[in-house]
């Protein structure tokens, strides 16, 4: 009878932990596909002002997907501009360097 209670306690702990494990695996899978970089670009909407942006790229194609933060705006975390700088970031690394766009890796995720 005592062994049955041990199994019951183990199941009672594992069942609530299962959704947390699934969520963690989903986040790990997304982090594998994306790359976060810091980019310094000229913002056309802010009078050609140099801006520091937190950029999300696809890891395989290196295409920019989103801008998460931009120092050219009043609130850097609320990126509500037209994002006219995204086409500048579609160039390969060598063209970006010639155009004055500098990116560096912020994190591996």
C-alpha positions as CSV (number, residue, x, y, z in Angstrom):
1,X,0.0,0.0,0.0
2,X,2.9,2.4,0.8
3,X,4.3,2.0,-2.7
4,X,1.0,3.0,-4.3
5,X,1.1,6.2,-2.3
6,X,4.6,7.0,-3.6
7,X,3.4,6.6,-7.2
8,X,0.3,8.7,-6.5
9,X,2.5,11.5,-5.1
10,X,4.8,11.3,-8.1
11,X,2.0,11.6,-10.5
12,X,0.5,14.5,-8.6
13,X,3.8,16.4,-9.0
14,X,4.4,15.4,-12.6
15,X,1.0,16.2,-14.1
16,X,1.1,20.0,-13.2
17,X,4.7,20.2,-14.3
18,X,3.9,18.9,-17.8
19,X,2.5,22.1,-19.2
20,X,5.5,24.1,-17.9
21,X,7.9,21.6,-19.6
22,X,5.9,21.9,-22.9
23,X,6.0,25.7,-22.8
24,X,9.8,25.7,-22.1
25,X,10.4,23.4,-25.1
26,X,8.3,25.6,-27.3
27,X,10.3,28.7,-26.2
28,X,13.5,26.9,-26.8
29,X,12.4,26.0,-30.4
30,X,11.5,29.6,-31.2
31,X,14.8,30.8,-29.8
32,X,16.6,28.5,-32.1
33,X,15.0,30.0,-35.1
34,X,15.5,33.7,-34.3
35,X,18.5,35.8,-33.7
36,X,18.6,39.1,-31.7
37,X,21.0,41.8,-32.9
38,X,21.8,45.4,-32.0
39,X,21.8,47.6,-35.1
40,X,22.8,51.2,-35.6
41,X,21.0,52.8,-38.5
42,X,19.8,56.1,-39.9
43,X,16.1,56.7,-39.2
44,X,14.4,58.5,-42.1
45,X,11.4,59.3,-40.0
46,X,13.4,61.1,-37.4
47,X,15.4,63.4,-39.7
48,X,18.1,61.0,-40.7
49,X,19.1,60.6,-37.0
50,X,21.4,57.8,-35.9
51,X,19.3,55.3,-34.0
52,X,20.2,52.1,-32.0
53,X,17.7,49.3,-32.7
54,X,17.1,45.9,-31.2
55,X,16.5,43.8,-34.3
56,X,15.1,40.3,-34.6
57,X,16.4,38.3,-37.6
58,X,15.6,34.8,-39.0
59,X,18.6,32.7,-38.2
60,X,18.6,30.8,-41.6
61,X,17.8,33.5,-44.1
62,X,19.2,36.5,-42.0
63,X,16.2,38.5,-43.1
64,X,15.0,41.1,-40.5
65,X,11.6,40.2,-39.1
66,X,10.9,42.9,-36.4
67,X,12.3,45.8,-34.5
68,X,11.7,45.4,-30.8
69,X,13.2,48.7,-29.6
70,X,14.5,51.9,-31.1
71,X,16.4,54.7,-29.5
72,X,15.0,57.3,-32.0
73,X,11.6,57.2,-30.4
74,X,10.4,58.7,-27.1
75,X,9.7,55.3,-25.6
76,X,12.2,52.9,-27.1
77,X,10.2,49.8,-26.2
78,X,7.0,51.0,-28.1
79,X,8.0,50.9,-31.7
80,X,5.0,52.5,-33.3
81,X,6.6,54.2,-36.3
82,X,6.3,53.1,-39.9
83,X,9.4,51.0,-39.7
84,X,10.9,52.5,-42.8
85,X,14.3,51.3,-41.7
86,X,13.5,47.6,-42.2
87,X,14.2,47.7,-46.0
88,X,17.7,49.1,-45.2
89,X,18.4,46.0,-43.2
90,X,17.5,43.5,-46.0
91,X,21.0,43.9,-47.5
92,X,23.7,41.3,-46.9
93,X,26.5,42.1,-44.4
94,X,28.9,43.6,-46.8
95,X,26.4,46.0,-48.3
96,X,25.2,46.9,-44.8
97,X,28.7,47.8,-43.8
98,X,29.0,50.1,-46.9
99,X,25.7,51.7,-46.2
100,X,26.7,52.6,-42.6
101,X,24.5,50.0,-41.0
102,X,26.3,48.3,-38.1
103,X,24.9,45.2,-36.4
104,X,26.3,43.1,-33.7
105,X,25.0,40.0,-32.0
106,X,23.3,40.7,-28.6
107,X,22.5,37.1,-27.6
108,X,22.6,33.6,-29.0
109,X,18.8,33.3,-28.8
